[in-house]
Amino acid sequence: MSILMLFIDGLGLGTDDLGKNPLITAPMPHLRRLLGGAPLTRSIVAGRGGLHEGDTATLVAVDSCLGVPGLPQSATGQTTMLSGVNAAAALGRHLSGLPTPTLVDILRRHSLFKRLVEAGRRATFANPFTAEYFEAVNNGRWRHSATTTAVLSAGLPLRMLEDLHAGRAVFHDVTGETLRERGYDVTTVTPEEAGRRLARLAREHDFVLFEHFLTDKAGHAQDWDAARHWLGVLDALLGGVLAEADLDRTLVMLISDHGNVEDLSVRTHTQNPVPALLIGRGRAQAAANLASLVDVTPAILALLGVEGGTVGG
Ligand SMILES: [Zn+2]
C-alpha cells in the first residue's frame, strides 16, 4: 500500500463560531462531502471519543500539546510528527520556526523518511525547491525546516523547479501562483491538477509528503480573505487527489502540527486538537493508532509493514 500525507500547517479543529472559524464558510465542498455535509470543526467528533467514522472518511482529533505547557509550535510539532519522538518533551518547551541542533539530531536519528528508506520503502517529498533557497541555506541566511531535515536525513534528494515544470512536483502553495508573484517563469496549475499529481506520485511511491503552510501564515495575520482562499485551494487539491488516487491501495492522510487558522480571533497558535482526516486503505487501523502527534510516525511505519514502528523518548 502507499500513504499520501497532506501536511497542512496551522489547521486545528475549532468551534462552530462563525466569527472565529473560516472553515465554516470557506468553499470546501470535497471536505464537506467526506464529513456528511458538515464543516471541519470539532463538533463532528464531540461526544464520540474524538472520532468520526464516515462512509468514505474517518476523522480523528489528534492532540498537539504533547503534555508540555504553552502553545504548540511548528519546529517541535513537526519534529514529533516526523520522528515519533516527543520533541517538545525532549526540549522541555514548544519551539516555533526552524529546528535547533537538538531537534535536528532527533530527526537525523529517527526521521520517518530515514526509517522508510532503511526498510527499502520508496519515500519522497512532493514539494519542489528553488536554487535561491539552497543559496540562502548555503550562505547561512536560512536553515532547513523540520520537514526538510526529515527528508534530507534519509539521504533523499529534494525536488527542484525542473520537477515542477515536468509535472512531478507540487509547490507548497499548490498552484505555483506565489512563485509567479516572485517573478519565476512557471506555469501555474489548477489545484485539481496539483492533487492529481500527488495521487500519481503515490502510485509510484510507498510514502509521499506534501506540505502547505500558508494556512498558518493566514492565521497569524488574522486574514479572513487569505484563510478562505487557501482553504478553498486545499479543498480543490483534495478533490484532485480523490479523483486520481487508487484508494484500494492508498491511504490519504490530511494532518496538521497545531491549530491556528481555525480561530482568527487570535493571532497565535491554538491548543485545539488537529484533524487527522483519513481516506482509503487502512483508515480504520490508522484512526485506532492516532491519539497525538507522537503516534504519526509509528502509525505510518506499521501501515507500511516496517518493523519496530514505535521508538522511545
Ligand atoms: Zn505558526
Residues whose N, C-alpha, C, O or C-beta is under 5 A from the ligand:
A	BS01	ZN	D216
